[in-house]
Amino acid sequence: MYYKRLRELREDKDLSQKEVAGLLGIDQRVYSNYETGKREIPSRYLSVLADYYNVSVDYIIGRVD
């Protein structure tokens, strides 16, 4: 699931949820819901994170390894 990749990418960069939430301009609690799968992450945020982590959106959502 995509939410596992979100967490792995964040942890690989030694970032907190608050730091990633700040990058997206959202509250940490909202971002936490994306990482736990409680809420689906909007595509506009997927694009920002893919660029930030230098991976494809397909990688984040699990379509490619």
PyMOL Python script that loads the backbone (N, CA, C, O; Angstrom):
from pymol import cmd

cmd.read_pdbstr("""\
ATOM      1  N   MET A   1       0.833  -1.192   0.000  1.00  0.00           N
ATOM      2  CA  MET A   1       0.000   0.000   0.000  1.00  0.00           C
ATOM      3  C   MET A   1       0.873   1.249   0.000  1.00  0.00           C
ATOM      4  O   MET A   1       1.990   1.254   0.517  1.00  0.00           O
ATOM      5  N   TYR A   2       0.329   2.308  -0.596  1.00  0.00           N
ATOM      6  CA  TYR A   2       1.094   3.542  -0.741  1.00  0.00           C
ATOM      7  C   TYR A   2       1.510   4.131   0.606  1.00  0.00           C
ATOM      8  O   TYR A   2       2.581   4.728   0.715  1.00  0.00           O
ATOM      9  N   TYR A   3       0.678   3.969   1.623  1.00  0.00           N
ATOM     10  CA  TYR A   3       0.995   4.618   2.894  1.00  0.00           C
ATOM     11  C   TYR A   3       2.257   4.051   3.529  1.00  0.00           C
ATOM     12  O   TYR A   3       2.947   4.763   4.259  1.00  0.00           O
ATOM     13  N   LYS A   4       2.572   2.794   3.268  1.00  0.00           N
ATOM     14  CA  LYS A   4       3.823   2.222   3.775  1.00  0.00           C
ATOM     15  C   LYS A   4       5.019   2.864   3.087  1.00  0.00           C
ATOM     16  O   LYS A   4       6.043   3.123   3.720  1.00  0.00           O
ATOM     17  N   ARG A   5       4.886   3.117   1.797  1.00  0.00           N
ATOM     18  CA  ARG A   5       5.975   3.769   1.064  1.00  0.00           C
ATOM     19  C   ARG A   5       6.182   5.202   1.544  1.00  0.00           C
ATOM     20  O   ARG A   5       7.317   5.671   1.634  1.00  0.00           O
ATOM     21  N   LEU A   6       5.095   5.894   1.851  1.00  0.00           N
ATOM     22  CA  LEU A   6       5.227   7.257   2.363  1.00  0.00           C
ATOM     23  C   LEU A   6       6.082   7.265   3.625  1.00  0.00           C
ATOM     24  O   LEU A   6       6.973   8.099   3.780  1.00  0.00           O
ATOM     25  N   ARG A   7       5.802   6.339   4.509  1.00  0.00           N
ATOM     26  CA  ARG A   7       6.560   6.273   5.760  1.00  0.00           C
ATOM     27  C   ARG A   7       8.020   5.886   5.503  1.00  0.00           C
ATOM     28  O   ARG A   7       8.932   6.487   6.070  1.00  0.00           O
ATOM     29  N   GLU A   8       8.236   4.894   4.658  1.00  0.00           N
ATOM     30  CA  GLU A   8       9.603   4.459   4.357  1.00  0.00           C
ATOM     31  C   GLU A   8      10.425   5.593   3.750  1.00  0.00           C
ATOM     32  O   GLU A   8      11.571   5.812   4.144  1.00  0.00           O
ATOM     33  N   LEU A   9       9.848   6.304   2.803  1.00  0.00           N
ATOM     34  CA  LEU A   9      10.563   7.418   2.167  1.00  0.00           C
ATOM     35  C   LEU A   9      10.898   8.500   3.187  1.00  0.00           C
ATOM     36  O   LEU A   9      12.007   9.034   3.192  1.00  0.00           O
ATOM     37  N   ARG A  10       9.952   8.817   4.038  1.00  0.00           N
ATOM     38  CA  ARG A  10      10.177   9.839   5.060  1.00  0.00           C
ATOM     39  C   ARG A  10      11.273   9.403   6.030  1.00  0.00           C
ATOM     40  O   ARG A  10      12.173  10.181   6.345  1.00  0.00           O
ATOM     41  N   GLU A  11      11.197   8.168   6.497  1.00  0.00           N
ATOM     42  CA  GLU A  11      12.175   7.680   7.456  1.00  0.00           C
ATOM     43  C   GLU A  11      13.566   7.557   6.834  1.00  0.00           C
ATOM     44  O   GLU A  11      14.569   7.782   7.512  1.00  0.00           O
ATOM     45  N   ASP A  12      13.633   7.201   5.551  1.00  0.00           N
ATOM     46  CA  ASP A  12      14.927   7.120   4.872  1.00  0.00           C
ATOM     47  C   ASP A  12      15.644   8.470   4.833  1.00  0.00           C
ATOM     48  O   ASP A  12      16.873   8.528   4.798  1.00  0.00           O
ATOM     49  N   LYS A  13      14.869   9.546   4.840  1.00  0.00           N
ATOM     50  CA  LYS A  13      15.439  10.898   4.833  1.00  0.00           C
ATOM     51  C   LYS A  13      15.561  11.470   6.255  1.00  0.00           C
ATOM     52  O   LYS A  13      15.934  12.630   6.432  1.00  0.00           O
ATOM     53  N   ASP A  14      15.245  10.649   7.263  1.00  0.00           N
ATOM     54  CA  ASP A  14      15.280  11.085   8.672  1.00  0.00           C
ATOM     55  C   ASP A  14      14.445  12.336   8.906  1.00  0.00           C
ATOM     56  O   ASP A  14      14.867  13.267   9.592  1.00  0.00           O
ATOM     57  N   LEU A  15      13.250  12.339   8.320  1.00  0.00           N
ATOM     58  CA  LEU A  15      12.328  13.458   8.478  1.00  0.00           C
ATOM     59  C   LEU A  15      11.210  13.090   9.440  1.00  0.00           C
ATOM     60  O   LEU A  15      10.839  11.922   9.560  1.00  0.00           O
ATOM     61  N   SER A  16      10.682  14.083  10.116  1.00  0.00           N
ATOM     62  CA  SER A  16       9.511  13.864  10.965  1.00  0.00           C
ATOM     63  C   SER A  16       8.253  14.067  10.119  1.00  0.00           C
ATOM     64  O   SER A  16       8.303  14.647   9.034  1.00  0.00           O
ATOM     65  N   GLN A  17       7.146  13.587  10.631  1.00  0.00           N
ATOM     66  CA  GLN A  17       5.874  13.835   9.944  1.00  0.00           C
ATOM     67  C   GLN A  17       5.606  15.330   9.876  1.00  0.00           C
ATOM     68  O   GLN A  17       5.067  15.826   8.886  1.00  0.00           O
ATOM     69  N   LYS A  18       5.978  16.040  10.918  1.00  0.00           N
ATOM     70  CA  LYS A  18       5.757  17.491  10.951  1.00  0.00           C
ATOM     71  C   LYS A  18       6.532  18.188   9.836  1.00  0.00           C
ATOM     72  O   LYS A  18       6.021  19.124   9.222  1.00  0.00           O
ATOM     73  N   GLU A  19       7.754  17.745   9.571  1.00  0.00           N
ATOM     74  CA  GLU A  19       8.551  18.350   8.507  1.00  0.00           C
ATOM     75  C   GLU A  19       7.930  18.106   7.136  1.00  0.00           C
ATOM     76  O   GLU A  19       7.871  19.016   6.309  1.00  0.00           O
ATOM     77  N   VAL A  20       7.469  16.891   6.896  1.00  0.00           N
ATOM     78  CA  VAL A  20       6.848  16.586   5.605  1.00  0.00           C
ATOM     79  C   VAL A  20       5.523  17.324   5.473  1.00  0.00           C
ATOM     80  O   VAL A  20       5.195  17.838   4.403  1.00  0.00           O
ATOM     81  N   ALA A  21       4.771  17.375   6.554  1.00  0.00           N
ATOM     82  CA  ALA A  21       3.513  18.124   6.532  1.00  0.00           C
ATOM     83  C   ALA A  21       3.770  19.590   6.202  1.00  0.00           C
ATOM     84  O   ALA A  21       3.011  20.202   5.450  1.00  0.00           O
ATOM     85  N   GLY A  22       4.835  20.152   6.762  1.00  0.00           N
ATOM     86  CA  GLY A  22       5.189  21.542   6.467  1.00  0.00           C
ATOM     87  C   GLY A  22       5.512  21.747   5.001  1.00  0.00           C
ATOM     88  O   GLY A  22       5.138  22.761   4.412  1.00  0.00           O
ATOM     89  N   LEU A  23       6.213  20.780   4.408  1.00  0.00           N
ATOM     90  CA  LEU A  23       6.516  20.837   2.978  1.00  0.00           C
ATOM     91  C   LEU A  23       5.233  20.896   2.150  1.00  0.00           C
ATOM     92  O   LEU A  23       5.163  21.595   1.140  1.00  0.00           O
ATOM     93  N   LEU A  24       4.227  20.156   2.594  1.00  0.00           N
ATOM     94  CA  LEU A  24       2.950  20.103   1.869  1.00  0.00           C
ATOM     95  C   LEU A  24       2.002  21.233   2.257  1.00  0.00           C
ATOM     96  O   LEU A  24       0.996  21.461   1.585  1.00  0.00           O
ATOM     97  N   GLY A  25       2.324  21.946   3.349  1.00  0.00           N
ATOM     98  CA  GLY A  25       1.455  23.022   3.805  1.00  0.00           C
ATOM     99  C   GLY A  25       0.207  22.526   4.502  1.00  0.00           C
ATOM    100  O   GLY A  25      -0.851  23.150   4.431  1.00  0.00           O
ATOM    101  N   ILE A  26       0.344  21.380   5.186  1.00  0.00           N
ATOM    102  CA  ILE A  26      -0.802  20.804   5.896  1.00  0.00           C
ATOM    103  C   ILE A  26      -0.406  20.527   7.338  1.00  0.00           C
ATOM    104  O   ILE A  26       0.770  20.608   7.690  1.00  0.00           O
ATOM    105  N   ASP A  27      -1.377  20.203   8.162  1.00  0.00           N
ATOM    106  CA  ASP A  27      -1.150  19.868   9.560  1.00  0.00           C
ATOM    107  C   ASP A  27      -0.542  18.469   9.680  1.00  0.00           C
ATOM    108  O   ASP A  27      -0.828  17.593   8.864  1.00  0.00           O
ATOM    109  N   GLN A  28       0.276  18.268  10.675  1.00  0.00           N
ATOM    110  CA  GLN A  28       0.915  16.970  10.902  1.00  0.00           C
ATOM    111  C   GLN A  28      -0.112  15.862  11.092  1.00  0.00           C
ATOM    112  O   GLN A  28       0.103  14.738  10.639  1.00  0.00           O
ATOM    113  N   ARG A  29      -1.224  16.163  11.755  1.00  0.00           N
ATOM    114  CA  ARG A  29      -2.256  15.135  11.986  1.00  0.00           C
ATOM    115  C   ARG A  29      -2.870  14.661  10.678  1.00  0.00           C
ATOM    116  O   ARG A  29      -3.192  13.482  10.529  1.00  0.00           O
ATOM    117  N   VAL A  30      -3.031  15.571   9.739  1.00  0.00           N
ATOM    118  CA  VAL A  30      -3.569  15.194   8.423  1.00  0.00           C
ATOM    119  C   VAL A  30      -2.570  14.282   7.716  1.00  0.00           C
ATOM    120  O   VAL A  30      -2.944  13.251   7.157  1.00  0.00           O
ATOM    121  N   TYR A  31      -1.288  14.675   7.747  1.00  0.00           N
ATOM    122  CA  TYR A  31      -0.277  13.838   7.099  1.00  0.00           C
ATOM    123  C   TYR A  31      -0.196  12.468   7.766  1.00  0.00           C
ATOM    124  O   TYR A  31      -0.029  11.459   7.082  1.00  0.00           O
ATOM    125  N   SER A  32      -0.311  12.421   9.063  1.00  0.00           N
ATOM    126  CA  SER A  32      -0.289  11.149   9.783  1.00  0.00           C
ATOM    127  C   SER A  32      -1.385  10.220   9.277  1.00  0.00           C
ATOM    128  O   SER A  32      -1.175   9.014   9.144  1.00  0.00           O
ATOM    129  N   ASN A  33      -2.540  10.780   8.998  1.00  0.00           N
ATOM    130  CA  ASN A  33      -3.642   9.973   8.458  1.00  0.00           C
ATOM    131  C   ASN A  33      -3.317   9.390   7.092  1.00  0.00           C
ATOM    132  O   ASN A  33      -3.800   8.310   6.749  1.00  0.00           O
ATOM    133  N   TYR A  34      -2.507  10.088   6.309  1.00  0.00           N
ATOM    134  CA  TYR A  34      -2.075   9.544   5.018  1.00  0.00           C
ATOM    135  C   TYR A  34      -1.141   8.356   5.230  1.00  0.00           C
ATOM    136  O   TYR A  34      -1.249   7.343   4.538  1.00  0.00           O
ATOM    137  N   GLU A  35      -0.234   8.481   6.180  1.00  0.00           N
ATOM    138  CA  GLU A  35       0.733   7.402   6.429  1.00  0.00           C
ATOM    139  C   GLU A  35       0.097   6.167   7.056  1.00  0.00           C
ATOM    140  O   GLU A  35       0.600   5.056   6.886  1.00  0.00           O
ATOM    141  N   THR A  36      -0.983   6.348   7.766  1.00  0.00           N
ATOM    142  CA  THR A  36      -1.643   5.202   8.396  1.00  0.00           C
ATOM    143  C   THR A  36      -2.744   4.615   7.518  1.00  0.00           C
ATOM    144  O   THR A  36      -3.327   3.583   7.853  1.00  0.00           O
ATOM    145  N   GLY A  37      -3.024   5.263   6.412  1.00  0.00           N
ATOM    146  CA  GLY A  37      -4.054   4.765   5.510  1.00  0.00           C
ATOM    147  C   GLY A  37      -5.460   5.146   5.918  1.00  0.00           C
ATOM    148  O   GLY A  37      -6.425   4.646   5.340  1.00  0.00           O
ATOM    149  N   LYS A  38      -5.600   6.019   6.901  1.00  0.00           N
ATOM    150  CA  LYS A  38      -6.929   6.452   7.334  1.00  0.00           C
ATOM    151  C   LYS A  38      -7.577   7.415   6.344  1.00  0.00           C
ATOM    152  O   LYS A  38      -8.801   7.513   6.256  1.00  0.00           O
ATOM    153  N   ARG A  39      -6.728   8.120   5.605  1.00  0.00           N
ATOM    154  CA  ARG A  39      -7.202   9.030   4.557  1.00  0.00           C
ATOM    155  C   ARG A  39      -6.364   8.800   3.321  1.00  0.00           C
ATOM    156  O   ARG A  39      -5.175   8.495   3.411  1.00  0.00           O
ATOM    157  N   GLU A  40      -6.982   8.947   2.174  1.00  0.00           N
ATOM    158  CA  GLU A  40      -6.258   8.810   0.918  1.00  0.00           C
ATOM    159  C   GLU A  40      -5.567  10.130   0.593  1.00  0.00           C
ATOM    160  O   GLU A  40      -6.162  11.202   0.699  1.00  0.00           O
ATOM    161  N   ILE A  41      -4.314  10.033   0.200  1.00  0.00           N
ATOM    162  CA  ILE A  41      -3.543  11.241  -0.089  1.00  0.00           C
ATOM    163  C   ILE A  41      -3.943  11.796  -1.458  1.00  0.00           C
ATOM    164  O   ILE A  41      -4.008  11.048  -2.433  1.00  0.00           O
ATOM    165  N   PRO A  42      -4.210  13.093  -1.534  1.00  0.00           N
ATOM    166  CA  PRO A  42      -4.566  13.698  -2.825  1.00  0.00           C
ATOM    167  C   PRO A  42      -3.403  13.623  -3.817  1.00  0.00           C
ATOM    168  O   PRO A  42      -2.236  13.658  -3.425  1.00  0.00           O
ATOM    169  N   SER A  43      -3.731  13.522  -5.082  1.00  0.00           N
ATOM    170  CA  SER A  43      -2.704  13.381  -6.120  1.00  0.00           C
ATOM    171  C   SER A  43      -1.757  14.574  -6.163  1.00  0.00           C
ATOM    172  O   SER A  43      -0.584  14.413  -6.500  1.00  0.00           O
ATOM    173  N   ARG A  44      -2.240  15.762  -5.829  1.00  0.00           N
ATOM    174  CA  ARG A  44      -1.352  16.935  -5.851  1.00  0.00           C
ATOM    175  C   ARG A  44      -0.226  16.780  -4.832  1.00  0.00           C
ATOM    176  O   ARG A  44       0.885  17.256  -5.066  1.00  0.00           O
ATOM    177  N   TYR A  45      -0.494  16.129  -3.721  1.00  0.00           N
ATOM    178  CA  TYR A  45       0.551  15.890  -2.722  1.00  0.00           C
ATOM    179  C   TYR A  45       1.477  14.765  -3.162  1.00  0.00           C
ATOM    180  O   TYR A  45       2.675  14.798  -2.882  1.00  0.00           O
ATOM    181  N   LEU A  46       0.933  13.781  -3.842  1.00  0.00           N
ATOM    182  CA  LEU A  46       1.786  12.703  -4.353  1.00  0.00           C
ATOM    183  C   LEU A  46       2.833  13.256  -5.310  1.00  0.00           C
ATOM    184  O   LEU A  46       3.993  12.846  -5.265  1.00  0.00           O
ATOM    185  N   SER A  47       2.440  14.173  -6.164  1.00  0.00           N
ATOM    186  CA  SER A  47       3.374  14.774  -7.118  1.00  0.00           C
ATOM    187  C   SER A  47       4.473  15.544  -6.400  1.00  0.00           C
ATOM    188  O   SER A  47       5.645  15.435  -6.759  1.00  0.00           O
ATOM    189  N   VAL A  48       4.102  16.319  -5.394  1.00  0.00           N
ATOM    190  CA  VAL A  48       5.088  17.086  -4.635  1.00  0.00           C
ATOM    191  C   VAL A  48       6.070  16.144  -3.949  1.00  0.00           C
ATOM    192  O   VAL A  48       7.279  16.370  -3.986  1.00  0.00           O
ATOM    193  N   LEU A  49       5.554  15.092  -3.325  1.00  0.00           N
ATOM    194  CA  LEU A  49       6.421  14.156  -2.616  1.00  0.00           C
ATOM    195  C   LEU A  49       7.305  13.365  -3.574  1.00  0.00           C
ATOM    196  O   LEU A  49       8.467  13.098  -3.268  1.00  0.00           O
ATOM    197  N   ALA A  50       6.772  12.994  -4.714  1.00  0.00           N
ATOM    198  CA  ALA A  50       7.586  12.274  -5.704  1.00  0.00           C
ATOM    199  C   ALA A  50       8.763  13.138  -6.139  1.00  0.00           C
ATOM    200  O   ALA A  50       9.890  12.652  -6.232  1.00  0.00           O
ATOM    201  N   ASP A  51       8.514  14.393  -6.400  1.00  0.00           N
ATOM    202  CA  ASP A  51       9.601  15.307  -6.776  1.00  0.00           C
ATOM    203  C   ASP A  51      10.587  15.475  -5.622  1.00  0.00           C
ATOM    204  O   ASP A  51      11.800  15.444  -5.832  1.00  0.00           O
ATOM    205  N   TYR A  52      10.079  15.648  -4.425  1.00  0.00           N
ATOM    206  CA  TYR A  52      10.939  15.863  -3.257  1.00  0.00           C
ATOM    207  C   TYR A  52      11.840  14.654  -2.997  1.00  0.00           C
ATOM    208  O   TYR A  52      13.032  14.810  -2.733  1.00  0.00           O
ATOM    209  N   TYR A  53      11.273  13.462  -3.073  1.00  0.00           N
ATOM    210  CA  TYR A  53      12.035  12.243  -2.795  1.00  0.00           C
ATOM    211  C   TYR A  53      12.767  11.721  -4.035  1.00  0.00           C
ATOM    212  O   TYR A  53      13.514  10.745  -3.953  1.00  0.00           O
ATOM    213  N   ASN A  54      12.553  12.367  -5.171  1.00  0.00           N
ATOM    214  CA  ASN A  54      13.177  11.963  -6.434  1.00  0.00           C
ATOM    215  C   ASN A  54      12.804  10.532  -6.832  1.00  0.00           C
ATOM    216  O   ASN A  54      13.655   9.728  -7.215  1.00  0.00           O
ATOM    217  N   VAL A  55      11.524  10.249  -6.729  1.00  0.00           N
ATOM    218  CA  VAL A  55      10.960   8.965  -7.165  1.00  0.00           C
ATOM    219  C   VAL A  55       9.730   9.268  -8.004  1.00  0.00           C
ATOM    220  O   VAL A  55       9.301  10.419  -8.089  1.00  0.00           O
ATOM    221  N   SER A  56       9.165   8.250  -8.618  1.00  0.00           N
ATOM    222  CA  SER A  56       7.941   8.453  -9.402  1.00  0.00           C
ATOM    223  C   SER A  56       6.711   8.284  -8.514  1.00  0.00           C
ATOM    224  O   SER A  56       6.755   7.641  -7.465  1.00  0.00           O
ATOM    225  N   VAL A  57       5.623   8.879  -8.965  1.00  0.00           N
ATOM    226  CA  VAL A  57       4.346   8.661  -8.274  1.00  0.00           C
ATOM    227  C   VAL A  57       4.006   7.176  -8.315  1.00  0.00           C
ATOM    228  O   VAL A  57       3.474   6.632  -7.348  1.00  0.00           O
ATOM    229  N   ASP A  58       4.312   6.517  -9.437  1.00  0.00           N
ATOM    230  CA  ASP A  58       4.069   5.077  -9.537  1.00  0.00           C
ATOM    231  C   ASP A  58       4.817   4.293  -8.455  1.00  0.00           C
ATOM    232  O   ASP A  58       4.313   3.294  -7.942  1.00  0.00           O
ATOM    233  N   TYR A  59       6.013   4.750  -8.117  1.00  0.00           N
ATOM    234  CA  TYR A  59       6.750   4.088  -7.036  1.00  0.00           C
ATOM    235  C   TYR A  59       6.027   4.279  -5.705  1.00  0.00           C
ATOM    236  O   TYR A  59       5.871   3.323  -4.946  1.00  0.00           O
ATOM    237  N   ILE A  60       5.590   5.485  -5.419  1.00  0.00           N
ATOM    238  CA  ILE A  60       4.914   5.757  -4.151  1.00  0.00           C
ATOM    239  C   ILE A  60       3.651   4.917  -4.022  1.00  0.00           C
ATOM    240  O   ILE A  60       3.374   4.370  -2.954  1.00  0.00           O
ATOM    241  N   ILE A  61       2.893   4.812  -5.090  1.00  0.00           N
ATOM    242  CA  ILE A  61       1.633   4.071  -4.993  1.00  0.00           C
ATOM    243  C   ILE A  61       1.789   2.574  -5.195  1.00  0.00           C
ATOM    244  O   ILE A  61       0.811   1.827  -5.165  1.00  0.00           O
ATOM    245  N   GLY A  62       3.032   2.139  -5.402  1.00  0.00           N
ATOM    246  CA  GLY A  62       3.296   0.703  -5.438  1.00  0.00           C
ATOM    247  C   GLY A  62       3.126   0.030  -6.791  1.00  0.00           C
ATOM    248  O   GLY A  62       3.068  -1.197  -6.868  1.00  0.00           O
ATOM    249  N   ARG A  63       3.047   0.811  -7.846  1.00  0.00           N
ATOM    250  CA  ARG A  63       2.897   0.211  -9.183  1.00  0.00           C
ATOM    251  C   ARG A  63       4.210  -0.304  -9.732  1.00  0.00           C
ATOM    252  O   ARG A  63       4.222  -1.195 -10.582  1.00  0.00           O
ATOM    253  N   VAL A  64       5.335   0.256  -9.247  1.00  0.00           N
ATOM    254  CA  VAL A  64       6.673  -0.192  -9.639  1.00  0.00           C
ATOM    255  C   VAL A  64       7.551  -0.255  -8.404  1.00  0.00           C
ATOM    256  O   VAL A  64       7.279   0.401  -7.398  1.00  0.00           O
ATOM    257  N   ASP A  65       8.603  -1.047  -8.488  1.00  0.00           N
ATOM    258  CA  ASP A  65       9.542  -1.147  -7.349  1.00  0.00           C
ATOM    259  C   ASP A  65      10.795  -0.360  -7.582  1.00  0.00           C
ATOM    260  O   ASP A  65      11.679  -0.340  -6.726  1.00  0.00           O
TER     261      ASP A  65
END
""", "prot")
cmd.dss("prot")
cmd.show_as("cartoon", "prot")
cmd.util.cbc("prot")
cmd.orient("prot")
